[in-house]
């Protein structure tokens, strides 16, 4: 986000910026998914619904699920959820 000048931006600004092709929002926050109903999907969302986990456990979850999540994004899934 910092590289895009959106580090301190509101969710709606990030959501709209993610409409550019090739952009993927990665978030543990349901706010982005909730914006899909009124605004349509941005490019894509990778939604982490792992709850409150340590960085170590998050790395473990991602190491077990990221390849499949990436495959789903590559075939055009708009929202991909990773949970524990």
PDB file of N, CA, C and O in Angstrom:
ATOM      1  N   UNK A   1       0.815  -1.194   0.000  1.00  0.00           N
ATOM      2  CA  UNK A   1       0.000   0.000   0.000  1.00  0.00           C
ATOM      3  C   UNK A   1       0.859   1.258   0.000  1.00  0.00           C
ATOM      4  O   UNK A   1       0.526   2.259  -0.634  1.00  0.00           O
ATOM      5  N   UNK A   2       1.964   1.183   0.721  1.00  0.00           N
ATOM      6  CA  UNK A   2       2.858   2.346   0.777  1.00  0.00           C
ATOM      7  C   UNK A   2       3.335   2.719  -0.615  1.00  0.00           C
ATOM      8  O   UNK A   2       3.363   3.901  -0.959  1.00  0.00           O
ATOM      9  N   UNK A   3       3.709   1.736  -1.423  1.00  0.00           N
ATOM     10  CA  UNK A   3       4.209   2.008  -2.776  1.00  0.00           C
ATOM     11  C   UNK A   3       3.145   2.650  -3.665  1.00  0.00           C
ATOM     12  O   UNK A   3       3.477   3.348  -4.623  1.00  0.00           O
ATOM     13  N   UNK A   4       1.887   2.421  -3.356  1.00  0.00           N
ATOM     14  CA  UNK A   4       0.782   2.986  -4.138  1.00  0.00           C
ATOM     15  C   UNK A   4       0.270   4.298  -3.549  1.00  0.00           C
ATOM     16  O   UNK A   4      -0.673   4.895  -4.070  1.00  0.00           O
ATOM     17  N   UNK A   5       0.897   4.743  -2.459  1.00  0.00           N
ATOM     18  CA  UNK A   5       0.447   5.964  -1.802  1.00  0.00           C
ATOM     19  C   UNK A   5      -0.850   5.773  -1.035  1.00  0.00           C
ATOM     20  O   UNK A   5      -1.591   6.731  -0.812  1.00  0.00           O
ATOM     21  N   UNK A   6      -1.129   4.531  -0.628  1.00  0.00           N
ATOM     22  CA  UNK A   6      -2.393   4.220   0.040  1.00  0.00           C
ATOM     23  C   UNK A   6      -2.201   3.699   1.461  1.00  0.00           C
ATOM     24  O   UNK A   6      -3.113   3.101   2.031  1.00  0.00           O
ATOM     25  N   UNK A   7      -1.033   3.921   2.028  1.00  0.00           N
ATOM     26  CA  UNK A   7      -0.726   3.365   3.352  1.00  0.00           C
ATOM     27  C   UNK A   7      -1.754   3.767   4.399  1.00  0.00           C
ATOM     28  O   UNK A   7      -2.164   2.931   5.205  1.00  0.00           O
ATOM     29  N   UNK A   8      -2.175   5.008   4.408  1.00  0.00           N
ATOM     30  CA  UNK A   8      -3.134   5.499   5.399  1.00  0.00           C
ATOM     31  C   UNK A   8      -4.522   5.730   4.798  1.00  0.00           C
ATOM     32  O   UNK A   8      -5.331   6.473   5.354  1.00  0.00           O
ATOM     33  N   UNK A   9      -4.788   5.095   3.670  1.00  0.00           N
ATOM     34  CA  UNK A   9      -6.046   5.320   2.949  1.00  0.00           C
ATOM     35  C   UNK A   9      -7.217   4.613   3.624  1.00  0.00           C
ATOM     36  O   UNK A   9      -7.042   3.655   4.377  1.00  0.00           O
ATOM     37  N   UNK A  10      -8.398   5.106   3.335  1.00  0.00           N
ATOM     38  CA  UNK A  10      -9.637   4.460   3.776  1.00  0.00           C
ATOM     39  C   UNK A  10      -9.849   3.194   2.943  1.00  0.00           C
ATOM     40  O   UNK A  10      -9.346   3.077   1.826  1.00  0.00           O
ATOM     41  N   UNK A  11     -10.606   2.246   3.513  1.00  0.00           N
ATOM     42  CA  UNK A  11     -10.883   0.992   2.811  1.00  0.00           C
ATOM     43  C   UNK A  11     -11.460   1.233   1.420  1.00  0.00           C
ATOM     44  O   UNK A  11     -11.071   0.555   0.469  1.00  0.00           O
ATOM     45  N   UNK A  12     -12.370   2.176   1.286  1.00  0.00           N
ATOM     46  CA  UNK A  12     -13.017   2.426  -0.002  1.00  0.00           C
ATOM     47  C   UNK A  12     -12.005   2.865  -1.052  1.00  0.00           C
ATOM     48  O   UNK A  12     -12.132   2.502  -2.221  1.00  0.00           O
ATOM     49  N   UNK A  13     -11.003   3.640  -0.649  1.00  0.00           N
ATOM     50  CA  UNK A  13      -9.973   4.077  -1.595  1.00  0.00           C
ATOM     51  C   UNK A  13      -9.099   2.905  -2.029  1.00  0.00           C
ATOM     52  O   UNK A  13      -8.726   2.802  -3.197  1.00  0.00           O
ATOM     53  N   UNK A  14      -8.775   2.027  -1.090  1.00  0.00           N
ATOM     54  CA  UNK A  14      -7.996   0.824  -1.416  1.00  0.00           C
ATOM     55  C   UNK A  14      -8.821  -0.075  -2.333  1.00  0.00           C
ATOM     56  O   UNK A  14      -8.309  -0.599  -3.322  1.00  0.00           O
ATOM     57  N   UNK A  15     -10.092  -0.248  -2.001  1.00  0.00           N
ATOM     58  CA  UNK A  15     -11.001  -1.077  -2.795  1.00  0.00           C
ATOM     59  C   UNK A  15     -11.062  -0.579  -4.234  1.00  0.00           C
ATOM     60  O   UNK A  15     -10.953  -1.368  -5.173  1.00  0.00           O
ATOM     61  N   UNK A  16     -11.234   0.721  -4.405  1.00  0.00           N
ATOM     62  CA  UNK A  16     -11.317   1.289  -5.754  1.00  0.00           C
ATOM     63  C   UNK A  16      -9.992   1.191  -6.495  1.00  0.00           C
ATOM     64  O   UNK A  16      -9.985   0.955  -7.703  1.00  0.00           O
ATOM     65  N   UNK A  17      -8.873   1.364  -5.805  1.00  0.00           N
ATOM     66  CA  UNK A  17      -7.560   1.230  -6.445  1.00  0.00           C
ATOM     67  C   UNK A  17      -7.331  -0.205  -6.911  1.00  0.00           C
ATOM     68  O   UNK A  17      -6.628  -0.438  -7.894  1.00  0.00           O
ATOM     69  N   UNK A  18      -7.924  -1.162  -6.207  1.00  0.00           N
ATOM     70  CA  UNK A  18      -7.742  -2.574  -6.551  1.00  0.00           C
ATOM     71  C   UNK A  18      -8.549  -2.988  -7.773  1.00  0.00           C
ATOM     72  O   UNK A  18      -8.484  -4.147  -8.183  1.00  0.00           O
ATOM     73  N   UNK A  19      -9.296  -2.084  -8.355  1.00  0.00           N
ATOM     74  CA  UNK A  19     -10.021  -2.396  -9.593  1.00  0.00           C
ATOM     75  C   UNK A  19      -9.079  -2.489 -10.792  1.00  0.00           C
ATOM     76  O   UNK A  19      -9.477  -2.969 -11.854  1.00  0.00           O
ATOM     77  N   UNK A  20      -7.851  -2.040 -10.635  1.00  0.00           N
ATOM     78  CA  UNK A  20      -6.864  -2.143 -11.712  1.00  0.00           C
ATOM     79  C   UNK A  20      -6.514  -3.609 -11.932  1.00  0.00           C
ATOM     80  O   UNK A  20      -6.372  -4.359 -10.966  1.00  0.00           O
ATOM     81  N   UNK A  21      -6.374  -4.026 -13.181  1.00  0.00           N
ATOM     82  CA  UNK A  21      -6.040  -5.424 -13.469  1.00  0.00           C
ATOM     83  C   UNK A  21      -4.761  -5.852 -12.752  1.00  0.00           C
ATOM     84  O   UNK A  21      -3.796  -5.094 -12.656  1.00  0.00           O
ATOM     85  N   UNK A  22      -4.782  -7.073 -12.257  1.00  0.00           N
ATOM     86  CA  UNK A  22      -3.613  -7.637 -11.605  1.00  0.00           C
ATOM     87  C   UNK A  22      -3.495  -7.308 -10.130  1.00  0.00           C
ATOM     88  O   UNK A  22      -2.583  -7.789  -9.459  1.00  0.00           O
ATOM     89  N   UNK A  23      -4.408  -6.494  -9.616  1.00  0.00           N
ATOM     90  CA  UNK A  23      -4.370  -6.126  -8.199  1.00  0.00           C
ATOM     91  C   UNK A  23      -5.160  -7.146  -7.390  1.00  0.00           C
ATOM     92  O   UNK A  23      -6.225  -7.598  -7.812  1.00  0.00           O
ATOM     93  N   UNK A  24      -4.629  -7.504  -6.225  1.00  0.00           N
ATOM     94  CA  UNK A  24      -5.309  -8.410  -5.306  1.00  0.00           C
ATOM     95  C   UNK A  24      -5.270  -7.773  -3.924  1.00  0.00           C
ATOM     96  O   UNK A  24      -4.200  -7.413  -3.432  1.00  0.00           O
ATOM     97  N   UNK A  25      -6.424  -7.635  -3.302  1.00  0.00           N
ATOM     98  CA  UNK A  25      -6.480  -7.187  -1.915  1.00  0.00           C
ATOM     99  C   UNK A  25      -6.265  -8.413  -1.043  1.00  0.00           C
ATOM    100  O   UNK A  25      -6.953  -9.420  -1.211  1.00  0.00           O
ATOM    101  N   UNK A  26      -5.322  -8.340  -0.115  1.00  0.00           N
ATOM    102  CA  UNK A  26      -5.099  -9.400   0.862  1.00  0.00           C
ATOM    103  C   UNK A  26      -5.446  -8.802   2.218  1.00  0.00           C
ATOM    104  O   UNK A  26      -4.831  -7.826   2.649  1.00  0.00           O
ATOM    105  N   UNK A  27      -6.434  -9.392   2.891  1.00  0.00           N
ATOM    106  CA  UNK A  27      -6.896  -8.797   4.142  1.00  0.00           C
ATOM    107  C   UNK A  27      -7.513  -9.833   5.062  1.00  0.00           C
ATOM    108  O   UNK A  27      -8.093 -10.822   4.614  1.00  0.00           O
ATOM    109  N   UNK A  28      -7.376  -9.584   6.370  1.00  0.00           N
ATOM    110  CA  UNK A  28      -8.100 -10.361   7.372  1.00  0.00           C
ATOM    111  C   UNK A  28      -9.415  -9.675   7.721  1.00  0.00           C
ATOM    112  O   UNK A  28     -10.213 -10.208   8.491  1.00  0.00           O
ATOM    113  N   UNK A  29      -9.633  -8.516   7.166  1.00  0.00           N
ATOM    114  CA  UNK A  29     -10.777  -7.670   7.476  1.00  0.00           C
ATOM    115  C   UNK A  29     -11.949  -8.001   6.553  1.00  0.00           C
ATOM    116  O   UNK A  29     -11.778  -8.051   5.335  1.00  0.00           O
ATOM    117  N   UNK A  30     -13.123  -8.227   7.112  1.00  0.00           N
ATOM    118  CA  UNK A  30     -14.298  -8.538   6.287  1.00  0.00           C
ATOM    119  C   UNK A  30     -14.846  -7.306   5.574  1.00  0.00           C
ATOM    120  O   UNK A  30     -15.702  -7.438   4.699  1.00  0.00           O
ATOM    121  N   UNK A  31     -14.375  -6.120   5.926  1.00  0.00           N
ATOM    122  CA  UNK A  31     -14.893  -4.894   5.307  1.00  0.00           C
ATOM    123  C   UNK A  31     -14.789  -4.923   3.786  1.00  0.00           C
ATOM    124  O   UNK A  31     -15.704  -4.474   3.097  1.00  0.00           O
ATOM    125  N   UNK A  32     -13.686  -5.445   3.256  1.00  0.00           N
ATOM    126  CA  UNK A  32     -13.517  -5.468   1.802  1.00  0.00           C
ATOM    127  C   UNK A  32     -14.529  -6.404   1.153  1.00  0.00           C
ATOM    128  O   UNK A  32     -15.084  -6.079   0.103  1.00  0.00           O
ATOM    129  N   UNK A  33     -14.776  -7.555   1.760  1.00  0.00           N
ATOM    130  CA  UNK A  33     -15.757  -8.498   1.223  1.00  0.00           C
ATOM    131  C   UNK A  33     -17.154  -7.884   1.298  1.00  0.00           C
ATOM    132  O   UNK A  33     -17.960  -8.069   0.386  1.00  0.00           O
ATOM    133  N   UNK A  34     -17.444  -7.160   2.368  1.00  0.00           N
ATOM    134  CA  UNK A  34     -18.751  -6.518   2.520  1.00  0.00           C
ATOM    135  C   UNK A  34     -18.966  -5.401   1.499  1.00  0.00           C
ATOM    136  O   UNK A  34     -20.110  -5.084   1.174  1.00  0.00           O
ATOM    137  N   UNK A  35     -17.904  -4.806   0.993  1.00  0.00           N
ATOM    138  CA  UNK A  35     -18.029  -3.762  -0.028  1.00  0.00           C
ATOM    139  C   UNK A  35     -18.407  -4.326  -1.397  1.00  0.00           C
ATOM    140  O   UNK A  35     -18.849  -3.584  -2.273  1.00  0.00           O
ATOM    141  N   UNK A  36     -18.236  -5.632  -1.582  1.00  0.00           N
ATOM    142  CA  UNK A  36     -18.530  -6.254  -2.877  1.00  0.00           C
ATOM    143  C   UNK A  36     -20.014  -6.124  -3.226  1.00  0.00           C
ATOM    144  O   UNK A  36     -20.344  -5.863  -4.383  1.00  0.00           O
ATOM    145  N   UNK A  37     -20.914  -6.300  -2.258  1.00  0.00           N
ATOM    146  CA  UNK A  37     -22.349  -6.247  -2.550  1.00  0.00           C
ATOM    147  C   UNK A  37     -22.769  -4.890  -3.115  1.00  0.00           C
ATOM    148  O   UNK A  37     -23.414  -4.850  -4.163  1.00  0.00           O
ATOM    149  N   UNK A  38     -22.428  -3.783  -2.462  1.00  0.00           N
ATOM    150  CA  UNK A  38     -22.868  -2.509  -3.040  1.00  0.00           C
ATOM    151  C   UNK A  38     -22.035  -2.019  -4.222  1.00  0.00           C
ATOM    152  O   UNK A  38     -22.531  -1.252  -5.047  1.00  0.00           O
ATOM    153  N   UNK A  39     -20.772  -2.451  -4.317  1.00  0.00           N
ATOM    154  CA  UNK A  39     -19.870  -1.857  -5.310  1.00  0.00           C
ATOM    155  C   UNK A  39     -19.387  -2.812  -6.393  1.00  0.00           C
ATOM    156  O   UNK A  39     -18.737  -2.375  -7.342  1.00  0.00           O
ATOM    157  N   UNK A  40     -19.685  -4.101  -6.278  1.00  0.00           N
ATOM    158  CA  UNK A  40     -19.132  -5.072  -7.218  1.00  0.00           C
ATOM    159  C   UNK A  40     -17.722  -5.452  -6.791  1.00  0.00           C
ATOM    160  O   UNK A  40     -17.153  -4.843  -5.885  1.00  0.00           O
ATOM    161  N   UNK A  41     -17.173  -6.447  -7.440  1.00  0.00           N
ATOM    162  CA  UNK A  41     -15.850  -6.906  -7.024  1.00  0.00           C
ATOM    163  C   UNK A  41     -14.753  -6.020  -7.590  1.00  0.00           C
ATOM    164  O   UNK A  41     -14.848  -5.531  -8.715  1.00  0.00           O
ATOM    165  N   UNK A  42     -13.704  -5.821  -6.788  1.00  0.00           N
ATOM    166  CA  UNK A  42     -12.508  -5.208  -7.358  1.00  0.00           C
ATOM    167  C   UNK A  42     -11.830  -6.283  -8.193  1.00  0.00           C
ATOM    168  O   UNK A  42     -12.474  -7.271  -8.550  1.00  0.00           O
ATOM    169  N   UNK A  43     -10.590  -6.128  -8.505  1.00  0.00           N
ATOM    170  CA  UNK A  43      -9.905  -7.158  -9.269  1.00  0.00           C
ATOM    171  C   UNK A  43     -10.066  -8.510  -8.563  1.00  0.00           C
ATOM    172  O   UNK A  43     -10.703  -9.410  -9.111  1.00  0.00           O
ATOM    173  N   UNK A  44      -9.504  -8.671  -7.360  1.00  0.00           N
ATOM    174  CA  UNK A  44      -9.663  -9.908  -6.594  1.00  0.00           C
ATOM    175  C   UNK A  44      -9.387  -9.639  -5.114  1.00  0.00           C
ATOM    176  O   UNK A  44      -8.725  -8.664  -4.757  1.00  0.00           O
ATOM    177  N   UNK A  45      -9.914 -10.533  -4.255  1.00  0.00           N
ATOM    178  CA  UNK A  45      -9.686 -10.441  -2.816  1.00  0.00           C
ATOM    179  C   UNK A  45      -9.207 -11.787  -2.308  1.00  0.00           C
ATOM    180  O   UNK A  45      -9.828 -12.815  -2.579  1.00  0.00           O
ATOM    181  N   UNK A  46      -8.106 -11.785  -1.573  1.00  0.00           N
ATOM    182  CA  UNK A  46      -7.647 -12.956  -0.831  1.00  0.00           C
ATOM    183  C   UNK A  46      -7.985 -12.659   0.623  1.00  0.00           C
ATOM    184  O   UNK A  46      -7.351 -11.816   1.257  1.00  0.00           O
ATOM    185  N   UNK A  47      -8.983 -13.354   1.141  1.00  0.00           N
ATOM    186  CA  UNK A  47      -9.544 -13.061   2.459  1.00  0.00           C
ATOM    187  C   UNK A  47      -9.035 -14.088   3.459  1.00  0.00           C
ATOM    188  O   UNK A  47      -9.315 -15.280   3.332  1.00  0.00           O
ATOM    189  N   UNK A  48      -8.289 -13.625   4.450  1.00  0.00           N
ATOM    190  CA  UNK A  48      -7.730 -14.489   5.484  1.00  0.00           C
ATOM    191  C   UNK A  48      -8.674 -14.504   6.678  1.00  0.00           C
ATOM    192  O   UNK A  48      -8.793 -13.509   7.394  1.00  0.00           O
ATOM    193  N   UNK A  49      -9.344 -15.630   6.892  1.00  0.00           N
ATOM    194  CA  UNK A  49     -10.298 -15.747   7.997  1.00  0.00           C
ATOM    195  C   UNK A  49      -9.763 -16.693   9.060  1.00  0.00           C
ATOM    196  O   UNK A  49     -10.473 -17.576   9.542  1.00  0.00           O
ATOM    197  N   UNK A  50      -8.518 -16.496   9.413  1.00  0.00           N
ATOM    198  CA  UNK A  50      -7.826 -17.374  10.358  1.00  0.00           C
ATOM    199  C   UNK A  50      -8.003 -16.942  11.808  1.00  0.00           C
ATOM    200  O   UNK A  50      -7.500 -17.611  12.709  1.00  0.00           O
ATOM    201  N   UNK A  51      -8.695 -15.857  12.051  1.00  0.00           N
ATOM    202  CA  UNK A  51      -8.845 -15.380  13.418  1.00  0.00           C
ATOM    203  C   UNK A  51      -7.541 -14.797  13.932  1.00  0.00           C
ATOM    204  O   UNK A  51      -6.648 -14.457  13.157  1.00  0.00           O
ATOM    205  N   UNK A  52      -7.446 -14.689  15.226  1.00  0.00           N
ATOM    206  CA  UNK A  52      -6.234 -14.150  15.847  1.00  0.00           C
ATOM    207  C   UNK A  52      -5.211 -15.261  15.994  1.00  0.00           C
ATOM    208  O   UNK A  52      -5.319 -16.108  16.882  1.00  0.00           O
ATOM    209  N   UNK A  53      -4.232 -15.252  15.130  1.00  0.00           N
ATOM    210  CA  UNK A  53      -3.176 -16.262  15.166  1.00  0.00           C
ATOM    211  C   UNK A  53      -1.829 -15.558  15.268  1.00  0.00           C
ATOM    212  O   UNK A  53      -1.683 -14.397  14.887  1.00  0.00           O
ATOM    213  N   UNK A  54      -0.865 -16.278  15.783  1.00  0.00           N
ATOM    214  CA  UNK A  54       0.485 -15.732  15.841  1.00  0.00           C
ATOM    215  C   UNK A  54       1.058 -15.667  14.433  1.00  0.00           C
ATOM    216  O   UNK A  54       0.564 -16.332  13.522  1.00  0.00           O
ATOM    217  N   UNK A  55       2.089 -14.873  14.260  1.00  0.00           N
ATOM    218  CA  UNK A  55       2.757 -14.817  12.953  1.00  0.00           C
ATOM    219  C   UNK A  55       3.256 -16.195  12.555  1.00  0.00           C
ATOM    220  O   UNK A  55       3.184 -16.569  11.384  1.00  0.00           O
ATOM    221  N   UNK A  56       3.759 -16.948  13.513  1.00  0.00           N
ATOM    222  CA  UNK A  56       4.256 -18.303  13.234  1.00  0.00           C
ATOM    223  C   UNK A  56       3.130 -19.180  12.691  1.00  0.00           C
ATOM    224  O   UNK A  56       3.311 -19.874  11.690  1.00  0.00           O
ATOM    225  N   UNK A  57       1.973 -19.152  13.344  1.00  0.00           N
ATOM    226  CA  UNK A  57       0.847 -19.969  12.886  1.00  0.00           C
ATOM    227  C   UNK A  57       0.287 -19.472  11.560  1.00  0.00           C
ATOM    228  O   UNK A  57      -0.152 -20.273  10.735  1.00  0.00           O
ATOM    229  N   UNK A  58       0.298 -18.163  11.350  1.00  0.00           N
ATOM    230  CA  UNK A  58      -0.152 -17.630  10.065  1.00  0.00           C
ATOM    231  C   UNK A  58       0.765 -18.112   8.944  1.00  0.00           C
ATOM    232  O   UNK A  58       0.292 -18.487   7.871  1.00  0.00           O
ATOM    233  N   UNK A  59       2.073 -18.104   9.191  1.00  0.00           N
ATOM    234  CA  UNK A  59       3.009 -18.637   8.185  1.00  0.00           C
ATOM    235  C   UNK A  59       2.716 -20.102   7.896  1.00  0.00           C
ATOM    236  O   UNK A  59       2.762 -20.526   6.741  1.00  0.00           O
ATOM    237  N   UNK A  60       2.420 -20.873   8.922  1.00  0.00           N
ATOM    238  CA  UNK A  60       2.107 -22.293   8.742  1.00  0.00           C
ATOM    239  C   UNK A  60       0.830 -22.467   7.918  1.00  0.00           C
ATOM    240  O   UNK A  60       0.788 -23.280   6.994  1.00  0.00           O
ATOM    241  N   UNK A  61      -0.203 -21.704   8.255  1.00  0.00           N
ATOM    242  CA  UNK A  61      -1.460 -21.773   7.502  1.00  0.00           C
ATOM    243  C   UNK A  61      -1.216 -21.419   6.034  1.00  0.00           C
ATOM    244  O   UNK A  61      -1.678 -22.119   5.133  1.00  0.00           O
ATOM    245  N   UNK A  62      -0.484 -20.327   5.806  1.00  0.00           N
ATOM    246  CA  UNK A  62      -0.227 -19.908   4.425  1.00  0.00           C
ATOM    247  C   UNK A  62       0.643 -20.910   3.678  1.00  0.00           C
ATOM    248  O   UNK A  62       0.446 -21.125   2.482  1.00  0.00           O
ATOM    249  N   UNK A  63       1.598 -21.525   4.361  1.00  0.00           N
ATOM    250  CA  UNK A  63       2.445 -22.505   3.670  1.00  0.00           C
ATOM    251  C   UNK A  63       1.627 -23.713   3.224  1.00  0.00           C
ATOM    252  O   UNK A  63       1.979 -24.373   2.246  1.00  0.00           O
ATOM    253  N   UNK A  64       0.542 -24.004   3.933  1.00  0.00           N
ATOM    254  CA  UNK A  64      -0.307 -25.145   3.581  1.00  0.00           C
ATOM    255  C   UNK A  64      -1.417 -24.808   2.589  1.00  0.00           C
ATOM    256  O   UNK A  64      -1.997 -25.714   1.991  1.00  0.00           O
ATOM    257  N   UNK A  65      -1.723 -23.530   2.404  1.00  0.00           N
ATOM    258  CA  UNK A  65      -2.892 -23.164   1.597  1.00  0.00           C
ATOM    259  C   UNK A  65      -2.607 -22.206   0.445  1.00  0.00           C
ATOM    260  O   UNK A  65      -3.422 -22.079  -0.468  1.00  0.00           O
ATOM    261  N   UNK A  66      -1.468 -21.537   0.478  1.00  0.00           N
ATOM    262  CA  UNK A  66      -1.247 -20.455  -0.472  1.00  0.00           C
ATOM    263  C   UNK A  66      -1.184 -20.928  -1.922  1.00  0.00           C
ATOM    264  O   UNK A  66      -1.689 -20.243  -2.812  1.00  0.00           O
ATOM    265  N   UNK A  67      -0.581 -22.071  -2.175  1.00  0.00           N
ATOM    266  CA  UNK A  67      -0.466 -22.556  -3.556  1.00  0.00           C
ATOM    267  C   UNK A  67      -1.852 -22.753  -4.177  1.00  0.00           C
ATOM    268  O   UNK A  67      -2.081 -22.361  -5.321  1.00  0.00           O
ATOM    269  N   UNK A  68      -2.766 -23.355  -3.433  1.00  0.00           N
ATOM    270  CA  UNK A  68      -4.127 -23.566  -3.945  1.00  0.00           C
ATOM    271  C   UNK A  68      -4.864 -22.237  -4.086  1.00  0.00           C
ATOM    272  O   UNK A  68      -5.590 -22.033  -5.059  1.00  0.00           O
ATOM    273  N   UNK A  69      -4.685 -21.337  -3.129  1.00  0.00           N
ATOM    274  CA  UNK A  69      -5.324 -20.018  -3.215  1.00  0.00           C
ATOM    275  C   UNK A  69      -4.822 -19.272  -4.448  1.00  0.00           C
ATOM    276  O   UNK A  69      -5.611 -18.653  -5.161  1.00  0.00           O
ATOM    277  N   UNK A  70      -3.535 -19.327  -4.699  1.00  0.00           N
ATOM    278  CA  UNK A  70      -2.955 -18.675  -5.874  1.00  0.00           C
ATOM    279  C   UNK A  70      -3.515 -19.280  -7.156  1.00  0.00           C
ATOM    280  O   UNK A  70      -3.815 -18.556  -8.105  1.00  0.00           O
ATOM    281  N   UNK A  71      -3.655 -20.595  -7.189  1.00  0.00           N
ATOM    282  CA  UNK A  71      -4.232 -21.263  -8.364  1.00  0.00           C
ATOM    283  C   UNK A  71      -5.653 -20.759  -8.612  1.00  0.00           C
ATOM    284  O   UNK A  71      -6.035 -20.503  -9.754  1.00  0.00           O
ATOM    285  N   UNK A  72      -6.432 -20.617  -7.541  1.00  0.00           N
ATOM    286  CA  UNK A  72      -7.809 -20.138  -7.672  1.00  0.00           C
ATOM    287  C   UNK A  72      -7.844 -18.698  -8.187  1.00  0.00           C
ATOM    288  O   UNK A  72      -8.690 -18.353  -9.012  1.00  0.00           O
ATOM    289  N   UNK A  73      -6.934 -17.864  -7.705  1.00  0.00           N
ATOM    290  CA  UNK A  73      -6.856 -16.491  -8.203  1.00  0.00           C
ATOM    291  C   UNK A  73      -6.472 -16.477  -9.679  1.00  0.00           C
ATOM    292  O   UNK A  73      -7.018 -15.700 -10.463  1.00  0.00           O
ATOM    293  N   UNK A  74      -5.535 -17.336 -10.050  1.00  0.00           N
ATOM    294  CA  UNK A  74      -5.067 -17.376 -11.438  1.00  0.00           C
ATOM    295  C   UNK A  74      -6.159 -17.794 -12.412  1.00  0.00           C
ATOM    296  O   UNK A  74      -6.138 -17.381 -13.571  1.00  0.00           O
ATOM    297  N   UNK A  75      -7.120 -18.612 -11.958  1.00  0.00           N
ATOM    298  CA  UNK A  75      -8.215 -19.020 -12.848  1.00  0.00           C
ATOM    299  C   UNK A  75      -9.396 -18.061 -12.779  1.00  0.00           C
ATOM    300  O   UNK A  75     -10.428 -18.296 -13.408  1.00  0.00           O
ATOM    301  N   UNK A  76      -9.246 -16.974 -12.012  1.00  0.00           N
ATOM    302  CA  UNK A  76     -10.240 -15.922 -12.051  1.00  0.00           C
ATOM    303  C   UNK A  76     -11.224 -15.821 -10.903  1.00  0.00           C
ATOM    304  O   UNK A  76     -12.158 -15.021 -10.964  1.00  0.00           O
ATOM    305  N   UNK A  77     -11.036 -16.615  -9.853  1.00  0.00           N
ATOM    306  CA  UNK A  77     -11.931 -16.472  -8.696  1.00  0.00           C
ATOM    307  C   UNK A  77     -11.828 -15.054  -8.160  1.00  0.00           C
ATOM    308  O   UNK A  77     -10.726 -14.534  -7.982  1.00  0.00           O
ATOM    309  N   UNK A  78     -12.961 -14.428  -7.904  1.00  0.00           N
ATOM    310  CA  UNK A  78     -12.963 -13.042  -7.431  1.00  0.00           C
ATOM    311  C   UNK A  78     -12.601 -12.940  -5.955  1.00  0.00           C
ATOM    312  O   UNK A  78     -11.880 -12.028  -5.551  1.00  0.00           O
ATOM    313  N   UNK A  79     -13.101 -13.877  -5.149  1.00  0.00           N
ATOM    314  CA  UNK A  79     -12.815 -13.884  -3.713  1.00  0.00           C
ATOM    315  C   UNK A  79     -12.347 -15.274  -3.329  1.00  0.00           C
ATOM    316  O   UNK A  79     -13.050 -16.259  -3.556  1.00  0.00           O
ATOM    317  N   UNK A  80     -11.160 -15.352  -2.748  1.00  0.00           N
ATOM    318  CA  UNK A  80     -10.608 -16.621  -2.288  1.00  0.00           C
ATOM    319  C   UNK A  80     -10.401 -16.496  -0.783  1.00  0.00           C
ATOM    320  O   UNK A  80      -9.760 -15.559  -0.309  1.00  0.00           O
ATOM    321  N   UNK A  81     -10.949 -17.450  -0.044  1.00  0.00           N
ATOM    322  CA  UNK A  81     -10.864 -17.417   1.416  1.00  0.00           C
ATOM    323  C   UNK A  81      -9.876 -18.460   1.914  1.00  0.00           C
ATOM    324  O   UNK A  81      -9.903 -19.614   1.485  1.00  0.00           O
ATOM    325  N   UNK A  82      -9.010 -18.044   2.817  1.00  0.00           N
ATOM    326  CA  UNK A  82      -8.093 -18.954   3.501  1.00  0.00           C
ATOM    327  C   UNK A  82      -8.471 -18.935   4.973  1.00  0.00           C
ATOM    328  O   UNK A  82      -8.503 -17.876   5.599  1.00  0.00           O
ATOM    329  N   UNK A  83      -8.756 -20.110   5.522  1.00  0.00           N
ATOM    330  CA  UNK A  83      -9.099 -20.201   6.943  1.00  0.00           C
ATOM    331  C   UNK A  83      -8.205 -21.240   7.608  1.00  0.00           C
ATOM    332  O   UNK A  83      -7.464 -21.967   6.946  1.00  0.00           O
ATOM    333  N   UNK A  84      -8.293 -21.290   8.933  1.00  0.00           N
ATOM    334  CA  UNK A  84      -7.455 -22.261   9.647  1.00  0.00           C
ATOM    335  C   UNK A  84      -8.163 -23.566   9.848  1.00  0.00           C
ATOM    336  O   UNK A  84      -7.599 -24.491  10.432  1.00  0.00           O
TER     337      UNK A  84
END
